[in-house]
Amino acid sequence: MAERPPVYLTPKGLQGIKDELKHLTEVKRQELSEYMGAALADGDLRESAAYDEARLLQSANEARIADLEELLHRAVII
């Protein structure tokens, strides 16, 4: 796999990305974990729209976290 090009960021832009990543990992993960726990407590998962939604939201959150981490890995401050 070819190395991806650098991402040029200002210090302010870098801080914004770090802030979003912190929120997603420390706050949003916990909220989604609680939401999934509540959906699991509802019972039958085969017909649980709340559980399906929780899984989709958790998946989207984890994908965004991975994107931000990868972006930070490639970041070059200008």
mmCIF file of the N, C-alpha and C atoms, coordinates in Angstrom:
data_MODEL
# 
_entry.id   MODEL 
# 
loop_
_atom_site.group_PDB 
_atom_site.id 
_atom_site.type_symbol 
_atom_site.label_atom_id 
_atom_site.label_alt_id 
_atom_site.label_comp_id 
_atom_site.label_asym_id 
_atom_site.label_entity_id 
_atom_site.label_seq_id 
_atom_site.pdbx_PDB_ins_code 
_atom_site.Cartn_x 
_atom_site.Cartn_y 
_atom_site.Cartn_z 
_atom_site.occupancy 
_atom_site.B_iso_or_equiv 
_atom_site.pdbx_formal_charge 
_atom_site.auth_seq_id 
_atom_site.auth_comp_id 
_atom_site.auth_asym_id 
_atom_site.auth_atom_id 
_atom_site.pdbx_PDB_model_num 
ATOM 1   N N  . MET A 1 1  ? 0.850   -1.177 0.000  1.00 0.00 ? 1  MET A N  1 
ATOM 2   C CA . MET A 1 1  ? 0.000   0.000  0.000  1.00 0.00 ? 1  MET A CA 1 
ATOM 3   C C  . MET A 1 1  ? 0.896   1.240  0.000  1.00 0.00 ? 1  MET A C  1 
ATOM 4   N N  . ALA A 1 2  ? 0.601   2.154  -0.865 1.00 0.00 ? 2  ALA A N  1 
ATOM 5   C CA . ALA A 1 2  ? 1.389   3.384  -0.977 1.00 0.00 ? 2  ALA A CA 1 
ATOM 6   C C  . ALA A 1 2  ? 1.130   4.287  0.226  1.00 0.00 ? 2  ALA A C  1 
ATOM 7   N N  . GLU A 1 3  ? 2.187   4.976  0.614  1.00 0.00 ? 3  GLU A N  1 
ATOM 8   C CA . GLU A 1 3  ? 2.039   5.911  1.724  1.00 0.00 ? 3  GLU A CA 1 
ATOM 9   C C  . GLU A 1 3  ? 1.178   7.079  1.278  1.00 0.00 ? 3  GLU A C  1 
ATOM 10  N N  . ARG A 1 4  ? 0.287   7.490  2.150  1.00 0.00 ? 4  ARG A N  1 
ATOM 11  C CA . ARG A 1 4  ? -0.616  8.593  1.822  1.00 0.00 ? 4  ARG A CA 1 
ATOM 12  C C  . ARG A 1 4  ? 0.113   9.912  1.998  1.00 0.00 ? 4  ARG A C  1 
ATOM 13  N N  . PRO A 1 5  ? -0.295  10.916 1.241  1.00 0.00 ? 5  PRO A N  1 
ATOM 14  C CA . PRO A 1 5  ? 0.382   12.217 1.310  1.00 0.00 ? 5  PRO A CA 1 
ATOM 15  C C  . PRO A 1 5  ? 0.128   12.913 2.645  1.00 0.00 ? 5  PRO A C  1 
ATOM 16  N N  . PRO A 1 6  ? 0.993   13.847 2.994  1.00 0.00 ? 6  PRO A N  1 
ATOM 17  C CA . PRO A 1 6  ? 0.799   14.582 4.247  1.00 0.00 ? 6  PRO A CA 1 
ATOM 18  C C  . PRO A 1 6  ? -0.443  15.469 4.180  1.00 0.00 ? 6  PRO A C  1 
ATOM 19  N N  . VAL A 1 7  ? -0.959  15.780 5.348  1.00 0.00 ? 7  VAL A N  1 
ATOM 20  C CA . VAL A 1 7  ? -2.084  16.701 5.482  1.00 0.00 ? 7  VAL A CA 1 
ATOM 21  C C  . VAL A 1 7  ? -1.539  17.930 6.192  1.00 0.00 ? 7  VAL A C  1 
ATOM 22  N N  . TYR A 1 8  ? -1.608  19.067 5.532  1.00 0.00 ? 8  TYR A N  1 
ATOM 23  C CA . TYR A 1 8  ? -1.072  20.308 6.089  1.00 0.00 ? 8  TYR A CA 1 
ATOM 24  C C  . TYR A 1 8  ? -2.139  20.998 6.926  1.00 0.00 ? 8  TYR A C  1 
ATOM 25  N N  . LEU A 1 9  ? -1.790  21.282 8.169  1.00 0.00 ? 9  LEU A N  1 
ATOM 26  C CA . LEU A 1 9  ? -2.730  21.889 9.106  1.00 0.00 ? 9  LEU A CA 1 
ATOM 27  C C  . LEU A 1 9  ? -2.089  23.070 9.819  1.00 0.00 ? 9  LEU A C  1 
ATOM 28  N N  . THR A 1 10 ? -2.924  24.037 10.135 1.00 0.00 ? 10 THR A N  1 
ATOM 29  C CA . THR A 1 10 ? -2.482  25.117 11.017 1.00 0.00 ? 10 THR A CA 1 
ATOM 30  C C  . THR A 1 10 ? -2.538  24.584 12.449 1.00 0.00 ? 10 THR A C  1 
ATOM 31  N N  . PRO A 1 11 ? -1.875  25.243 13.374 1.00 0.00 ? 11 PRO A N  1 
ATOM 32  C CA . PRO A 1 11 ? -1.992  24.816 14.776 1.00 0.00 ? 11 PRO A CA 1 
ATOM 33  C C  . PRO A 1 11 ? -3.453  24.803 15.250 1.00 0.00 ? 11 PRO A C  1 
ATOM 34  N N  . LYS A 1 12 ? -4.227  25.782 14.810 1.00 0.00 ? 12 LYS A N  1 
ATOM 35  C CA . LYS A 1 12 ? -5.644  25.836 15.196 1.00 0.00 ? 12 LYS A CA 1 
ATOM 36  C C  . LYS A 1 12 ? -6.414  24.658 14.602 1.00 0.00 ? 12 LYS A C  1 
ATOM 37  N N  . GLY A 1 13 ? -6.131  24.330 13.350 1.00 0.00 ? 13 GLY A N  1 
ATOM 38  C CA . GLY A 1 13 ? -6.780  23.186 12.711 1.00 0.00 ? 13 GLY A CA 1 
ATOM 39  C C  . GLY A 1 13 ? -6.424  21.878 13.400 1.00 0.00 ? 13 GLY A C  1 
ATOM 40  N N  . LEU A 1 14 ? -5.160  21.740 13.759 1.00 0.00 ? 14 LEU A N  1 
ATOM 41  C CA . LEU A 1 14 ? -4.707  20.551 14.475 1.00 0.00 ? 14 LEU A CA 1 
ATOM 42  C C  . LEU A 1 14 ? -5.428  20.427 15.810 1.00 0.00 ? 14 LEU A C  1 
ATOM 43  N N  . GLN A 1 15 ? -5.548  21.542 16.528 1.00 0.00 ? 15 GLN A N  1 
ATOM 44  C CA . GLN A 1 15 ? -6.226  21.507 17.822 1.00 0.00 ? 15 GLN A CA 1 
ATOM 45  C C  . GLN A 1 15 ? -7.692  21.125 17.664 1.00 0.00 ? 15 GLN A C  1 
ATOM 46  N N  . GLY A 1 16 ? -8.333  21.618 16.610 1.00 0.00 ? 16 GLY A N  1 
ATOM 47  C CA . GLY A 1 16 ? -9.728  21.260 16.364 1.00 0.00 ? 16 GLY A CA 1 
ATOM 48  C C  . GLY A 1 16 ? -9.901  19.766 16.149 1.00 0.00 ? 16 GLY A C  1 
ATOM 49  N N  . ILE A 1 17 ? -8.986  19.167 15.413 1.00 0.00 ? 17 ILE A N  1 
ATOM 50  C CA . ILE A 1 17 ? -9.043  17.727 15.163 1.00 0.00 ? 17 ILE A CA 1 
ATOM 51  C C  . ILE A 1 17 ? -8.797  16.961 16.458 1.00 0.00 ? 17 ILE A C  1 
ATOM 52  N N  . LYS A 1 18 ? -7.822  17.396 17.237 1.00 0.00 ? 18 LYS A N  1 
ATOM 53  C CA . LYS A 1 18 ? -7.547  16.744 18.518 1.00 0.00 ? 18 LYS A CA 1 
ATOM 54  C C  . LYS A 1 18 ? -8.746  16.851 19.457 1.00 0.00 ? 18 LYS A C  1 
ATOM 55  N N  . ASP A 1 19 ? -9.402  18.018 19.461 1.00 0.00 ? 19 ASP A N  1 
ATOM 56  C CA . ASP A 1 19 ? -10.579 18.208 20.314 1.00 0.00 ? 19 ASP A CA 1 
ATOM 57  C C  . ASP A 1 19 ? -11.712 17.278 19.891 1.00 0.00 ? 19 ASP A C  1 
ATOM 58  N N  . GLU A 1 20 ? -11.944 17.177 18.577 1.00 0.00 ? 20 GLU A N  1 
ATOM 59  C CA . GLU A 1 20 ? -13.002 16.286 18.090 1.00 0.00 ? 20 GLU A CA 1 
ATOM 60  C C  . GLU A 1 20 ? -12.684 14.839 18.446 1.00 0.00 ? 20 GLU A C  1 
ATOM 61  N N  . LEU A 1 21 ? -11.445 14.435 18.249 1.00 0.00 ? 21 LEU A N  1 
ATOM 62  C CA . LEU A 1 21 ? -11.045 13.063 18.564 1.00 0.00 ? 21 LEU A CA 1 
ATOM 63  C C  . LEU A 1 21 ? -11.244 12.770 20.052 1.00 0.00 ? 21 LEU A C  1 
ATOM 64  N N  . LYS A 1 22 ? -10.861 13.704 20.888 1.00 0.00 ? 22 LYS A N  1 
ATOM 65  C CA . LYS A 1 22 ? -11.041 13.524 22.333 1.00 0.00 ? 22 LYS A CA 1 
ATOM 66  C C  . LYS A 1 22 ? -12.518 13.374 22.679 1.00 0.00 ? 22 LYS A C  1 
ATOM 67  N N  . HIS A 1 23 ? -13.365 14.207 22.082 1.00 0.00 ? 23 HIS A N  1 
ATOM 68  C CA . HIS A 1 23 ? -14.805 14.127 22.338 1.00 0.00 ? 23 HIS A CA 1 
ATOM 69  C C  . HIS A 1 23 ? -15.365 12.771 21.897 1.00 0.00 ? 23 HIS A C  1 
ATOM 70  N N  . LEU A 1 24 ? -14.964 12.331 20.712 1.00 0.00 ? 24 LEU A N  1 
ATOM 71  C CA . LEU A 1 24 ? -15.477 11.062 20.196 1.00 0.00 ? 24 LEU A CA 1 
ATOM 72  C C  . LEU A 1 24 ? -15.027 9.874  21.037 1.00 0.00 ? 24 LEU A C  1 
ATOM 73  N N  . THR A 1 25 ? -13.788 9.907  21.509 1.00 0.00 ? 25 THR A N  1 
ATOM 74  C CA . THR A 1 25 ? -13.275 8.764  22.269 1.00 0.00 ? 25 THR A CA 1 
ATOM 75  C C  . THR A 1 25 ? -13.688 8.780  23.738 1.00 0.00 ? 25 THR A C  1 
ATOM 76  N N  . GLU A 1 26 ? -13.815 9.961  24.317 1.00 0.00 ? 26 GLU A N  1 
ATOM 77  C CA . GLU A 1 26 ? -14.106 10.032 25.746 1.00 0.00 ? 26 GLU A CA 1 
ATOM 78  C C  . GLU A 1 26 ? -15.580 10.237 26.069 1.00 0.00 ? 26 GLU A C  1 
ATOM 79  N N  . VAL A 1 27 ? -16.290 10.945 25.223 1.00 0.00 ? 27 VAL A N  1 
ATOM 80  C CA . VAL A 1 27 ? -17.693 11.255 25.509 1.00 0.00 ? 27 VAL A CA 1 
ATOM 81  C C  . VAL A 1 27 ? -18.627 10.400 24.654 1.00 0.00 ? 27 VAL A C  1 
ATOM 82  N N  . LYS A 1 28 ? -18.460 10.487 23.350 1.00 0.00 ? 28 LYS A N  1 
ATOM 83  C CA . LYS A 1 28 ? -19.390 9.820  22.437 1.00 0.00 ? 28 LYS A CA 1 
ATOM 84  C C  . LYS A 1 28 ? -19.347 8.302  22.590 1.00 0.00 ? 28 LYS A C  1 
ATOM 85  N N  . ARG A 1 29 ? -18.151 7.725  22.758 1.00 0.00 ? 29 ARG A N  1 
ATOM 86  C CA . ARG A 1 29 ? -18.064 6.272  22.962 1.00 0.00 ? 29 ARG A CA 1 
ATOM 87  C C  . ARG A 1 29 ? -18.880 5.852  24.173 1.00 0.00 ? 29 ARG A C  1 
ATOM 88  N N  . GLN A 1 30 ? -18.773 6.595  25.258 1.00 0.00 ? 30 GLN A N  1 
ATOM 89  C CA . GLN A 1 30 ? -19.509 6.270  26.475 1.00 0.00 ? 30 GLN A CA 1 
ATOM 90  C C  . GLN A 1 30 ? -21.015 6.394  26.248 1.00 0.00 ? 30 GLN A C  1 
ATOM 91  N N  . GLU A 1 31 ? -21.437 7.470  25.593 1.00 0.00 ? 31 GLU A N  1 
ATOM 92  C CA . GLU A 1 31 ? -22.864 7.651  25.302 1.00 0.00 ? 31 GLU A CA 1 
ATOM 93  C C  . GLU A 1 31 ? -23.397 6.501  24.462 1.00 0.00 ? 31 GLU A C  1 
ATOM 94  N N  . LEU A 1 32 ? -22.652 6.122  23.437 1.00 0.00 ? 32 LEU A N  1 
ATOM 95  C CA . LEU A 1 32 ? -23.101 5.041  22.563 1.00 0.00 ? 32 LEU A CA 1 
ATOM 96  C C  . LEU A 1 32 ? -23.087 3.700  23.284 1.00 0.00 ? 32 LEU A C  1 
ATOM 97  N N  . SER A 1 33 ? -22.143 3.505  24.176 1.00 0.00 ? 33 SER A N  1 
ATOM 98  C CA . SER A 1 33 ? -22.101 2.282  24.970 1.00 0.00 ? 33 SER A CA 1 
ATOM 99  C C  . SER A 1 33 ? -23.345 2.175  25.853 1.00 0.00 ? 33 SER A C  1 
ATOM 100 N N  . GLU A 1 34 ? -23.714 3.280  26.464 1.00 0.00 ? 34 GLU A N  1 
ATOM 101 C CA . GLU A 1 34 ? -24.921 3.301  27.296 1.00 0.00 ? 34 GLU A CA 1 
ATOM 102 C C  . GLU A 1 34 ? -26.170 3.080  26.448 1.00 0.00 ? 34 GLU A C  1 
ATOM 103 N N  . TYR A 1 35 ? -26.211 3.686  25.277 1.00 0.00 ? 35 TYR A N  1 
ATOM 104 C CA . TYR A 1 35 ? -27.349 3.523  24.368 1.00 0.00 ? 35 TYR A CA 1 
ATOM 105 C C  . TYR A 1 35 ? -27.459 2.064  23.933 1.00 0.00 ? 35 TYR A C  1 
ATOM 106 N N  . MET A 1 36 ? -26.318 1.447  23.606 1.00 0.00 ? 36 MET A N  1 
ATOM 107 C CA . MET A 1 36 ? -26.337 0.051  23.193 1.00 0.00 ? 36 MET A CA 1 
ATOM 108 C C  . MET A 1 36 ? -26.770 -0.840 24.347 1.00 0.00 ? 36 MET A C  1 
ATOM 109 N N  . GLY A 1 37 ? -26.301 -0.532 25.550 1.00 0.00 ? 37 GLY A N  1 
ATOM 110 C CA . GLY A 1 37 ? -26.713 -1.305 26.718 1.00 0.00 ? 37 GLY A CA 1 
ATOM 111 C C  . GLY A 1 37 ? -28.213 -1.236 26.943 1.00 0.00 ? 37 GLY A C  1 
ATOM 112 N N  . ALA A 1 38 ? -28.786 -0.061 26.773 1.00 0.00 ? 38 ALA A N  1 
ATOM 113 C CA . ALA A 1 38 ? -30.235 0.091  26.923 1.00 0.00 ? 38 ALA A CA 1 
ATOM 114 C C  . ALA A 1 38 ? -30.969 -0.685 25.839 1.00 0.00 ? 38 ALA A C  1 
ATOM 115 N N  . ALA A 1 39 ? -30.443 -0.663 24.624 1.00 0.00 ? 39 ALA A N  1 
ATOM 116 C CA . ALA A 1 39 ? -31.070 -1.401 23.525 1.00 0.00 ? 39 ALA A CA 1 
ATOM 117 C C  . ALA A 1 39 ? -30.982 -2.901 23.777 1.00 0.00 ? 39 ALA A C  1 
ATOM 118 N N  . LEU A 1 40 ? -29.864 -3.370 24.299 1.00 0.00 ? 40 LEU A N  1 
ATOM 119 C CA . LEU A 1 40 ? -29.710 -4.794 24.616 1.00 0.00 ? 40 LEU A CA 1 
ATOM 120 C C  . LEU A 1 40 ? -30.672 -5.220 25.716 1.00 0.00 ? 40 LEU A C  1 
ATOM 121 N N  . ALA A 1 41 ? -30.919 -4.336 26.657 1.00 0.00 ? 41 ALA A N  1 
ATOM 122 C CA . ALA A 1 41 ? -31.815 -4.647 27.764 1.00 0.00 ? 41 ALA A CA 1 
ATOM 123 C C  . ALA A 1 41 ? -33.266 -4.773 27.315 1.00 0.00 ? 41 ALA A C  1 
ATOM 124 N N  . ASP A 1 42 ? -33.570 -4.223 26.138 1.00 0.00 ? 42 ASP A N  1 
ATOM 125 C CA . ASP A 1 42 ? -34.941 -4.281 25.635 1.00 0.00 ? 42 ASP A CA 1 
ATOM 126 C C  . ASP A 1 42 ? -35.360 -5.676 25.213 1.00 0.00 ? 42 ASP A C  1 
ATOM 127 N N  . GLY A 1 43 ? -34.420 -6.595 25.060 1.00 0.00 ? 43 GLY A N  1 
ATOM 128 C CA . GLY A 1 43 ? -34.804 -7.972 24.757 1.00 0.00 ? 43 GLY A CA 1 
ATOM 129 C C  . GLY A 1 43 ? -34.420 -8.428 23.371 1.00 0.00 ? 43 GLY A C  1 
ATOM 130 N N  . ASP A 1 44 ? -35.403 -8.899 22.608 1.00 0.00 ? 44 ASP A N  1 
ATOM 131 C CA . ASP A 1 44 ? -35.210 -9.555 21.316 1.00 0.00 ? 44 ASP A CA 1 
ATOM 132 C C  . ASP A 1 44 ? -34.460 -8.662 20.331 1.00 0.00 ? 44 ASP A C  1 
ATOM 133 N N  . LEU A 1 45 ? -33.221 -9.029 20.045 1.00 0.00 ? 45 LEU A N  1 
ATOM 134 C CA . LEU A 1 45 ? -32.387 -8.216 19.158 1.00 0.00 ? 45 LEU A CA 1 
ATOM 135 C C  . LEU A 1 45 ? -32.753 -8.383 17.691 1.00 0.00 ? 45 LEU A C  1 
ATOM 136 N N  . ARG A 1 46 ? -33.453 -9.447 17.349 1.00 0.00 ? 46 ARG A N  1 
ATOM 137 C CA . ARG A 1 46 ? -33.814 -9.673 15.943 1.00 0.00 ? 46 ARG A CA 1 
ATOM 138 C C  . ARG A 1 46 ? -34.767 -8.602 15.425 1.00 0.00 ? 46 ARG A C  1 
ATOM 139 N N  . GLU A 1 47 ? -35.514 -8.013 16.322 1.00 0.00 ? 47 GLU A N  1 
ATOM 140 C CA . GLU A 1 47 ? -36.494 -7.005 15.909 1.00 0.00 ? 47 GLU A CA 1 
ATOM 141 C C  . GLU A 1 47 ? -36.261 -5.669 16.608 1.00 0.00 ? 47 GLU A C  1 
ATOM 142 N N  . SER A 1 48 ? -35.049 -5.426 17.032 1.00 0.00 ? 48 SER A N  1 
ATOM 143 C CA . SER A 1 48 ? -34.764 -4.215 17.793 1.00 0.00 ? 48 SER A CA 1 
ATOM 144 C C  . SER A 1 48 ? -34.188 -3.126 16.896 1.00 0.00 ? 48 SER A C  1 
ATOM 145 N N  . ALA A 1 49 ? -35.034 -2.179 16.530 1.00 0.00 ? 49 ALA A N  1 
ATOM 146 C CA . ALA A 1 49 ? -34.572 -1.045 15.725 1.00 0.00 ? 49 ALA A CA 1 
ATOM 147 C C  . ALA A 1 49 ? -33.583 -0.203 16.526 1.00 0.00 ? 49 ALA A C  1 
ATOM 148 N N  . ALA A 1 50 ? -33.790 -0.110 17.833 1.00 0.00 ? 50 ALA A N  1 
ATOM 149 C CA . ALA A 1 50 ? -32.884 0.672  18.679 1.00 0.00 ? 50 ALA A CA 1 
ATOM 150 C C  . ALA A 1 50 ? -31.490 0.054  18.686 1.00 0.00 ? 50 ALA A C  1 
ATOM 151 N N  . TYR A 1 51 ? -31.413 -1.275 18.745 1.00 0.00 ? 51 TYR A N  1 
ATOM 152 C CA . TYR A 1 51 ? -30.111 -1.948 18.733 1.00 0.00 ? 51 TYR A CA 1 
ATOM 153 C C  . TYR A 1 51 ? -29.425 -1.757 17.384 1.00 0.00 ? 51 TYR A C  1 
ATOM 154 N N  . ASP A 1 52 ? -30.184 -1.906 16.303 1.00 0.00 ? 52 ASP A N  1 
ATOM 155 C CA . ASP A 1 52 ? -29.615 -1.693 14.962 1.00 0.00 ? 52 ASP A CA 1 
ATOM 156 C C  . ASP A 1 52 ? -29.082 -0.269 14.824 1.00 0.00 ? 52 ASP A C  1 
ATOM 157 N N  . GLU A 1 53 ? -29.853 0.694  15.311 1.00 0.00 ? 53 GLU A N  1 
ATOM 158 C CA . GLU A 1 53 ? -29.422 2.086  15.245 1.00 0.00 ? 53 GLU A CA 1 
ATOM 159 C C  . GLU A 1 53 ? -28.163 2.307  16.087 1.00 0.00 ? 53 GLU A C  1 
ATOM 160 N N  . ALA A 1 54 ? -28.127 1.723  17.273 1.00 0.00 ? 54 ALA A N  1 
ATOM 161 C CA . ALA A 1 54 ? -26.963 1.865  18.151 1.00 0.00 ? 54 ALA A CA 1 
ATOM 162 C C  . ALA A 1 54 ? -25.717 1.294  17.486 1.00 0.00 ? 54 ALA A C  1 
ATOM 163 N N  . ARG A 1 55 ? -25.859 0.147  16.837 1.00 0.00 ? 55 ARG A N  1 
ATOM 164 C CA . ARG A 1 55 ? -24.718 -0.460 16.141 1.00 0.00 ? 55 ARG A CA 1 
ATOM 165 C C  . ARG A 1 55 ? -24.238 0.423  15.000 1.00 0.00 ? 55 ARG A C  1 
ATOM 166 N N  . LEU A 1 56 ? -25.165 0.989  14.239 1.00 0.00 ? 56 LEU A N  1 
ATOM 167 C CA . LEU A 1 56 ? -24.784 1.874  13.133 1.00 0.00 ? 56 LEU A CA 1 
ATOM 168 C C  . LEU A 1 56 ? -24.086 3.132  13.643 1.00 0.00 ? 56 LEU A C  1 
ATOM 169 N N  . LEU A 1 57 ? -24.618 3.718  14.691 1.00 0.00 ? 57 LEU A N  1 
ATOM 170 C CA . LEU A 1 57 ? -24.005 4.916  15.267 1.00 0.00 ? 57 LEU A CA 1 
ATOM 171 C C  . LEU A 1 57 ? -22.616 4.611  15.826 1.00 0.00 ? 57 LEU A C  1 
ATOM 172 N N  . GLN A 1 58 ? -22.484 3.465  16.486 1.00 0.00 ? 58 GLN A N  1 
ATOM 173 C CA . GLN A 1 58 ? -21.188 3.071  17.032 1.00 0.00 ? 58 GLN A CA 1 
ATOM 174 C C  . GLN A 1 58 ? -20.182 2.837  15.906 1.00 0.00 ? 58 GLN A C  1 
ATOM 175 N N  . SER A 1 59 ? -20.630 2.196  14.852 1.00 0.00 ? 59 SER A N  1 
ATOM 176 C CA . SER A 1 59 ? -19.755 1.940  13.702 1.00 0.00 ? 59 SER A CA 1 
ATOM 177 C C  . SER A 1 59 ? -19.304 3.249  13.058 1.00 0.00 ? 59 SER A C  1 
ATOM 178 N N  . ALA A 1 60 ? -20.224 4.178  12.893 1.00 0.00 ? 60 ALA A N  1 
ATOM 179 C CA . ALA A 1 60 ? -19.881 5.473  12.301 1.00 0.00 ? 60 ALA A CA 1 
ATOM 180 C C  . ALA A 1 60 ? -18.910 6.236  13.199 1.00 0.00 ? 60 ALA A C  1 
ATOM 181 N N  . ASN A 1 61 ? -19.119 6.169  14.506 1.00 0.00 ? 61 ASN A N  1 
ATOM 182 C CA . ASN A 1 61 ? -18.225 6.847  15.446 1.00 0.00 ? 61 ASN A CA 1 
ATOM 183 C C  . ASN A 1 61 ? -16.818 6.256  15.372 1.00 0.00 ? 61 ASN A C  1 
ATOM 184 N N  . GLU A 1 62 ? -16.723 4.939  15.355 1.00 0.00 ? 62 GLU A N  1 
ATOM 185 C CA . GLU A 1 62 ? -15.409 4.294  15.292 1.00 0.00 ? 62 GLU A CA 1 
ATOM 186 C C  . GLU A 1 62 ? -14.714 4.587  13.962 1.00 0.00 ? 62 GLU A C  1 
ATOM 187 N N  . ALA A 1 63 ? -15.482 4.670  12.883 1.00 0.00 ? 63 ALA A N  1 
ATOM 188 C CA . ALA A 1 63 ? -14.893 5.009  11.583 1.00 0.00 ? 63 ALA A CA 1 
ATOM 189 C C  . ALA A 1 63 ? -14.344 6.432  11.601 1.00 0.00 ? 63 ALA A C  1 
ATOM 190 N N  . ARG A 1 64 ? -15.076 7.347  12.204 1.00 0.00 ? 64 ARG A N  1 
ATOM 191 C CA . ARG A 1 64 ? -14.604 8.735  12.289 1.00 0.00 ? 64 ARG A CA 1 
ATOM 192 C C  . ARG A 1 64 ? -13.350 8.825  13.162 1.00 0.00 ? 64 ARG A C  1 
ATOM 193 N N  . ILE A 1 65 ? -13.326 8.078  14.251 1.00 0.00 ? 65 ILE A N  1 
ATOM 194 C CA . ILE A 1 65 ? -12.138 8.046  15.107 1.00 0.00 ? 65 ILE A CA 1 
ATOM 195 C C  . ILE A 1 65 ? -10.933 7.556  14.308 1.00 0.00 ? 65 ILE A C  1 
ATOM 196 N N  . ALA A 1 66 ? -11.112 6.484  13.556 1.00 0.00 ? 66 ALA A N  1 
ATOM 197 C CA . ALA A 1 66 ? -10.016 5.941  12.744 1.00 0.00 ? 66 ALA A CA 1 
ATOM 198 C C  . ALA A 1 66 ? -9.548  6.961  11.711 1.00 0.00 ? 66 ALA A C  1 
ATOM 199 N N  . ASP A 1 67 ? -10.502 7.657  11.084 1.00 0.00 ? 67 ASP A N  1 
ATOM 200 C CA . ASP A 1 67 ? -10.146 8.686  10.096 1.00 0.00 ? 67 ASP A CA 1 
ATOM 201 C C  . ASP A 1 67 ? -9.323  9.807  10.737 1.00 0.00 ? 67 ASP A C  1 
ATOM 202 N N  . LEU A 1 68 ? -9.758  10.271 11.893 1.00 0.00 ? 68 LEU A N  1 
ATOM 203 C CA . LEU A 1 68 ? -9.047  11.357 12.574 1.00 0.00 ? 68 LEU A CA 1 
ATOM 204 C C  . LEU A 1 68 ? -7.656  10.919 13.029 1.00 0.00 ? 68 LEU A C  1 
ATOM 205 N N  . GLU A 1 69 ? -7.550  9.698  13.546 1.00 0.00 ? 69 GLU A N  1 
ATOM 206 C CA . GLU A 1 69 ? -6.239  9.200  13.969 1.00 0.00 ? 69 GLU A CA 1 
ATOM 207 C C  . GLU A 1 69 ? -5.288  9.102  12.782 1.00 0.00 ? 69 GLU A C  1 
ATOM 208 N N  . GLU A 1 70 ? -5.804  8.631  11.657 1.00 0.00 ? 70 GLU A N  1 
ATOM 209 C CA . GLU A 1 70 ? -4.980  8.514  10.453 1.00 0.00 ? 70 GLU A CA 1 
ATOM 210 C C  . GLU A 1 70 ? -4.574  9.898  9.955  1.00 0.00 ? 70 GLU A C  1 
ATOM 211 N N  . LEU A 1 71 ? -5.494  10.838 10.013 1.00 0.00 ? 71 LEU A N  1 
ATOM 212 C CA . LEU A 1 71 ? -5.211  12.208 9.604  1.00 0.00 ? 71 LEU A CA 1 
ATOM 213 C C  . LEU A 1 71 ? -4.125  12.821 10.489 1.00 0.00 ? 71 LEU A C  1 
ATOM 214 N N  . LEU A 1 72 ? -4.215  12.597 11.790 1.00 0.00 ? 72 LEU A N  1 
ATOM 215 C CA . LEU A 1 72 ? -3.206  13.124 12.712 1.00 0.00 ? 72 LEU A CA 1 
ATOM 216 C C  . LEU A 1 72 ? -1.838  12.499 12.455 1.00 0.00 ? 72 LEU A C  1 
ATOM 217 N N  . HIS A 1 73 ? -1.841  11.251 12.073 1.00 0.00 ? 73 HIS A N  1 
ATOM 218 C CA . HIS A 1 73 ? -0.583  10.565 11.761 1.00 0.00 ? 73 HIS A CA 1 
ATOM 219 C C  . HIS A 1 73 ? 0.110   11.214 10.560 1.00 0.00 ? 73 HIS A C  1 
ATOM 220 N N  . ARG A 1 74 ? -0.680  11.738 9.628  1.00 0.00 ? 74 ARG A N  1 
ATOM 221 C CA . ARG A 1 74 ? -0.140  12.348 8.407  1.00 0.00 ? 74 ARG A CA 1 
ATOM 222 C C  . ARG A 1 74 ? 0.016   13.856 8.521  1.00 0.00 ? 74 ARG A C  1 
ATOM 223 N N  . ALA A 1 75 ? -0.375  14.436 9.635  1.00 0.00 ? 75 ALA A N  1 
ATOM 224 C CA . ALA A 1 75 ? -0.406  15.896 9.780  1.00 0.00 ? 75 ALA A CA 1 
ATOM 225 C C  . ALA A 1 75 ? 0.990   16.514 9.767  1.00 0.00 ? 75 ALA A C  1 
ATOM 226 N N  . VAL A 1 76 ? 1.074   17.623 9.060  1.00 0.00 ? 76 VAL A N  1 
ATOM 227 C CA . VAL A 1 76 ? 2.272   18.458 9.040  1.00 0.00 ? 76 VAL A CA 1 
ATOM 228 C C  . VAL A 1 76 ? 1.801   19.868 9.380  1.00 0.00 ? 76 VAL A C  1 
ATOM 229 N N  . ILE A 1 77 ? 2.352   20.438 10.439 1.00 0.00 ? 77 ILE A N  1 
ATOM 230 C CA . ILE A 1 77 ? 1.940   21.771 10.881 1.00 0.00 ? 77 ILE A CA 1 
ATOM 231 C C  . ILE A 1 77 ? 2.615   22.829 10.014 1.00 0.00 ? 77 ILE A C  1 
ATOM 232 N N  . ILE A 1 78 ? 1.805   23.789 9.563  1.00 0.00 ? 78 ILE A N  1 
ATOM 233 C CA . ILE A 1 78 ? 2.348   24.881 8.728  1.00 0.00 ? 78 ILE A CA 1 
ATOM 234 C C  . ILE A 1 78 ? 2.255   26.202 9.462  1.00 0.00 ? 78 ILE A C  1 
# 
